[in-house]
Amino acid sequence: MPIEDEPRNIELLRAESARYITYDTLITESINSYKDYLGKQKEINELISIIERI
């Protein structure tokens, strides 16, 4: 897509409640989300362990 079409493309995406992100942003956000997931999973496993000991 030519750079001069960018404003039009942004408006088209906005009209559909959509957005675009770069691959770098996508990868960074995915890694951060997975780290959050792993952290929460560790907390859940610790709780399960406590409950099982009761």
C-alpha positions as CSV (number, residue, x, y, z in Angstrom):
1,M,0.0,0.0,0.0
2,P,1.4,3.4,-0.9
3,I,2.0,5.7,2.0
4,E,-0.3,8.3,0.5
5,D,-3.2,5.9,1.0
6,E,-2.5,5.6,4.7
7,P,-5.0,8.3,5.9
8,R,-7.8,6.7,3.8
9,N,-6.9,3.2,5.0
10,I,-6.9,4.4,8.7
11,E,-10.4,5.9,8.2
12,L,-11.7,2.7,6.6
13,L,-10.4,0.7,9.5
14,R,-11.9,3.2,12.0
15,A,-15.3,2.9,10.3
16,E,-15.2,-0.9,10.9
17,S,-13.9,-0.5,14.5
18,A,-10.7,-2.2,13.4
19,R,-7.0,-1.3,13.8
20,Y,-3.7,-2.3,12.4
21,I,-0.5,-3.0,14.2
22,T,3.0,-3.8,13.1
23,Y,4.5,-7.2,13.5
24,D,6.9,-5.9,16.1
25,T,4.0,-4.7,18.2
26,L,2.0,-7.9,17.6
27,I,5.0,-10.0,18.8
28,T,5.7,-7.8,21.8
29,E,2.1,-7.8,22.9
30,S,1.9,-11.6,22.4
31,I,5.0,-12.2,24.5
32,N,3.8,-9.9,27.3
33,S,0.4,-11.6,27.3
34,Y,2.0,-15.0,27.5
35,K,4.2,-13.9,30.4
36,D,1.1,-12.7,32.2
37,Y,-0.7,-16.0,31.5
38,L,2.3,-18.0,32.9
39,G,2.4,-15.8,36.0
40,K,-1.3,-16.3,36.6
41,Q,-1.0,-20.0,35.9
42,K,1.8,-20.3,38.6
43,E,-0.5,-18.5,41.1
44,I,-3.3,-20.9,40.3
45,N,-1.1,-23.9,40.7
46,E,0.1,-22.7,44.1
47,L,-3.5,-22.2,45.2
48,I,-4.4,-25.7,44.0
49,S,-1.5,-27.1,45.9
50,I,-2.6,-25.4,49.1
51,I,-6.2,-26.6,48.7
52,E,-5.0,-30.2,48.1
53,R,-3.0,-30.1,51.3
54,I,-6.1,-29.1,53.3
